[in-house]
Amino acid sequence: MNADGTPSDWDPTGSADERRLSSVLVHLGDRQADRISLDDILSALSERSFGALLILFSALNLVPLPPGTSTIFGIPLVLLSIQMLIGFENPWFPAFIRRKSMRIETYRAFIGRIQPILLRFEKLARPRYWLVPQIIVERVVSIVALAMSLIVILPFPLINQMPALSIVLLSIGLGEQDGLWLGTGLLVAALAAGIAIGLGASVGLAALHIFG
């Protein structure tokens, strides 16, 4: 947020729809290029990179993707959460990761899948019920996001979507100062943690029964 209360990505020359993360990601895919790199995405997102990248990598886990993809998208979530917790002002990735690219058609397909999800959240989020200082909320969100990211990267099917959803809700709530979305994100995170712990306990008991 800026000093006057407007979002850090606020642009007085653009409409509200054009300033939405979903719109920025779609417009980024309109470029005349064969490939798009992580560095291109970081440059386009500019000052809102932390929250936007958390949303982007998390939202990609909410759509059907090939097995193992959640681990690939989960690793950047872990890095972002740790940097946010430490207090980095801007996301940092090694140069070789920033140079990683994909075909522009693949990028458009990914964004086409997650855009409806982002639009639905963006239209409902607004400043409300913000009772805790921003710095405290940022630390809580970074800790919870890190825990959820570690669950996302687990190579188990059907348990990645709920923690990914919690990160999306928490990031939108933090960016919009929306206490309702923030609280919902924390609730979803608690459910995701419970499911992960239950699954881990079940696997452990099964292993003891087989090998014990």
Summary of the structure (lengths in Angstrom):
residues: 212
radius of gyration: 17.7
end to end distance: 55.3
largest distance: 66.7
contacts: 641
relative contact order: 0.13
helix: 70%
strand: 4%
